[in-house]
């Protein structure tokens, strides 16, 4: 079975604090994936350990990470559409 079947190319925008942890990773890149989970797998294949920064062990997107597609919050099982732009954001907190 072709694992790339029905995948689409999407643009991913990563936050500066995450990029700083993975030398050579860009703020903007394109990957092939069918879901947000597969997109994270593709990022992790390029920069091992990135999944651990984005996902917890349940597995789910970490509470302090937000992933948006078309202005809507996404989960790991959220499907991706061709040419979609995916924004990965870190939560800001303080007191």
N, C-alpha and C positions, 0 to 999 in steps of 0.2 A: 504494500500500500504506500502511496506517495504521501509523505508526511507534510509536504508543503501544499498539497492540494487544497484549494479553496482559501488559501491565505491571501492577504492583501498587504500592500506596502502602506505603512502609516508613518507619520512624522511624530517623533517623541521629543518633548522638551523637558529637560531635566533641571532641577534646582541647583544653584551654585554650591550649596553646602554638600550635596551628594556628589557632584562632579569633583569637588576638591578631595574627596576620599578615594577617588579612582583615577590616578594619573593617566592621562591620554584619553579620558572620556570627554566627549563634547557636550555642550549645553543643548545642541539640537542634532538629531540623527534620524535616519530612516531604518525601519526594520520590517520584516515580513512576519505576520502573525494573524491568527484567527480570533484570538481573545486577548484580554488584558493579561491574563496569566501567561499565555504564550509569549506576549511581548516582554514580560519580565524575564521569562526563560531565555529569550534572545539576548537581553541585556546582560544577564548573568553568564551566558556563554562567552560574551566578549570581555566582561569584567567580573571574574569570579568573586562572590561575596555580595554582589549588588542585591540579589534576591533577599538576603538576610537583612539588609537595610530597609527594604520595601515591604517585606511580608513577615508575619509572625509564624508560629509553628502550627496554627490551627488548620490549614493555612488560610490567611486572609491578609488584606492590606493592613499594615500597621495603623494604629489609631492616630498617630501623629503625621501620617502621610495621606494626602488626598490626591486622587487621580480623577481628572476631568476630561470628558470627551463631549464636544459640542455644548459646553456649559453645564453638563450634567455629571454628577458624581458616578464613578464607575467602580465595579468590583472585579475580582479575578475572572469571573465567568462572563463578564460583559463582552459581547461580540464587537469586533472592529469592522469598520467599513473601509473600502478602498479610499485612499487619500485623506483619511481622518487625521486630525491633529490631536495628540494626546498630551495633556499637561500633567506632569508629576510635581506636586507642591508639598512643601513641608509646612506643618502647622507652626504658627508663631504664638508663643505664650510668654507670660511674664507676670510680674507682680510688684 
